[in-house]
Amino acid sequence: MPPSPTTYRSTEVAGRIVVGVADIALCDDPSAIVVTYALGSCIGVSIYDPVARVGGLLHFMLPESKINVEKAGQTPAMFADTGVPLLFKGAYELGAKKERLIVIAAGGAEVLADDGHFKVGSRNRTMLRKLFWKNNILLSADDTGGSISRTVILRMSDGEVTVRTKGKERTLWPT
């Protein structure tokens, strides 16, 4: 059984909770800032409940855990189909309610020169849409696709989500 998502693998650096690749963090500290870097073909999913003031951030690499069941058991945040449910379940355990969640996605770019054979970013975006559709979850905002890497920042005091690309930062939520 994986560790609790609130203590998964994220680390604190310069007052920020840093979510690494194949990592997840959940938080109920209003003074915290949660950030993930280098979202190329990976996708960052941010959730926030403004009433419970609970939020989380997932940085998944690949769409489906069936490609490596053993790895998925050890690092469920690596895959969309195991990491996304873990993110939501952890938020619910901290008091979040599904109907109040603000859900944001960013990343899923095609950044590798693979002649389009693998299309990891596209496959990640498709899997995320399928998971959300199946579970009746709507995105409040997204910044996915393209060919550039992104950084996502979740501010726990108010749920603001910003994305940074090529040194420029913009707010995804609230709009």
Sequence and secondary structure as in RCSB ss.txt:
>XXXX:A:sequence
MPPSPTTYRSTEVAGRIVVGVADIALCDDPSAIVVTYALGSCIGVSIYDPVARVGGLLHFMLPESKINVEKAGQT
PAMFADTGVPLLFKGAYELGAKKERLIVIAAGGAEVLADDGHFKVGSRNRTMLRKLFWKNNILLSADDTGGSISR
TVILRMSDGEVTVRTKGKERTLWPT
>XXXX:A:secstr
    GGGSS EEETTEEEE TTEEEEE  TT EEEEEEESSSEEEEEEETTTTEEEEEEE BS GGG HHHHHH 
GGGBHHHHHHHHHHHHHHTT  GGG EEEEEE    S STTSS HHHHHHHHHHHHHHHTT   SEEEE SS  E
EEEEETTT  EEEEETTEEEEEE  
